[in-house]
Amino acid sequence: MTAILLCATPLAGHVGPLTTLGADLRRHGYEVHLLTGSRFATSVDAAGIHHHSLSGAADFDERDPSTFVPHADRYTGLALSRYQVEQTFVRPIPDQAAAVERLVGDHHIDAVLTDGTFAGALPLLSMPAHRRPPVLGVGVMPLAQTSADVAPFNSGMRHRTGRSARLRNRLAHAAVRHLLFRRTQQLAARLVADAGGSLDTFVLDYSTLCDRFLQMGPSEFEYARSDLASNTVFAGPVPPRPGPPTPSPSWWDDMIAGPRPLIHVTQGTLDNHDLSQLIEPTLHALADADVQVVVSTGGAPVDTIAQSLPNNARAASYLDYDALLPRTAVMITNGGFGGVLTALRHGVPVVVAPGAEDKPEVAARVHHVGVGIDLRTRRATPSAIRTAVDTALTSPDIRRAATGLQHAIATYTPLETVRTELAAALTDHAVHTDRSTP
């Protein structure tokens, strides 16, 4: 049986899609192993996948940021991006790489599928292709490849086209690589070397080093790149993995069947310890609007906002999105990649108040593609939220763009594409290995 190793940084938005891909591969006859954080053992095992825990600095818990980004509040902009990259992408390399090396040998792994932020595969990629299994990257966030057509990731610079924009981008990338991220690159190169590999490419261009890089999103949600790496394949969003049914709250039927536009607001399943960031301002903003507001607290206790709910709002810890989103007119979110693409899968325009990590890049693409509003701050005022919702509700251009992206997403077959690319990589590897054998 062909053995596949999946590697995922222990972030729920990364482990979830890799688990879905792994479960599909298992159904199609592969032996599947998933290396990620210890806290995901139960969910991975439930998918019928062999779970292997990371250790040391690599086994952090995103529910407690103090364990891996304790000083995030000291930084903003690209400096914050650098800090987050070093803490979650670079410093775990030694522990990740050691686990990869052990599992590849112990389980006779035939191919590796690695989350695009799991840099522990870099030492493996440093080896000659015939001496290692094929490595396929899996992108579960906006594409971060350096390009003359795109500003640096998380720079906050609006996307522009034309000669002046390309010059601006080149200068900005040079500044990022040789000044702001110089220390980060040196640290990554040292850690990769200590693990037995070498790093000659800019560490944020990790995706270009993989034998194939499967971007799990539609190309229509990305900036056009004339210099897109040839190994990049747009596979479309990973579909949600079926789970136990979510019970409907007591108010569900009346709210869903109501005549007024339904506005859904969420801060995701992790950034919900402080609902004053987005949920509470939204409730205040729309309290007197002729809409229905449905809140998902993402697991946070509903009673924390029960006293703040106006007459036109209801809340639940979790909701059935397959039932909710077809009825939703606008979704207000902090910008998680998976959540935004889920809304767009249903043609729902989005208003984004972006949080940290990759969320500003998600919001920027929402603006660029025209499927919603980027509020450009994680703490938008009620006035700004009200204006954005009114615009998203009434703009035919936004509605048309969201519907267009819905139709584009429907043309993708992500699970089949992953299986096809994996089979092709295994075939290419077999041919290459045969030719390299004396």
Buried (B, 14 or more C-beta within 10 A) or exposed (E): EBBBBBBBBBBBBBBBBBBBBBBBBBEBEBBBBBBBBEBBBEBBEEBEBBBBBBEEBBBBBBEEBEEBBEEBEEBEEBEBBBBBBBBBBBBBBBBBBBBBBEBBEEBEBBBBBBBBBBBBBBBBBBBEBEEBBBBBBBBBBBBBBBBBBBBBBBBBBEBEEEEEBBEBBEEBBEBBBEEBBEEBBEBBBEBBEEBEBEBEBBBBBBBBBBBBBBBBBBBBBBBEBEEBBEBBBBBBBBBBBEEEEBEBBEEBEEBBEEEEBBBBBBBBBBBBEBBEBBBBBBBBBBBEBEBBBBBBBBEBEBEBBEEBBEEBBBBBBBBEBEEBBEBBBBBBBBBBBBBBBBBBBBBBBBBBBBBBBBBBBBBBBBBBBBBBBBBBBBEBEBEBBBBBBBBBBEBEEBBEBBBBBBEBBEEBEBBEBBBEBBEBBBEBBEEBEEEEEE
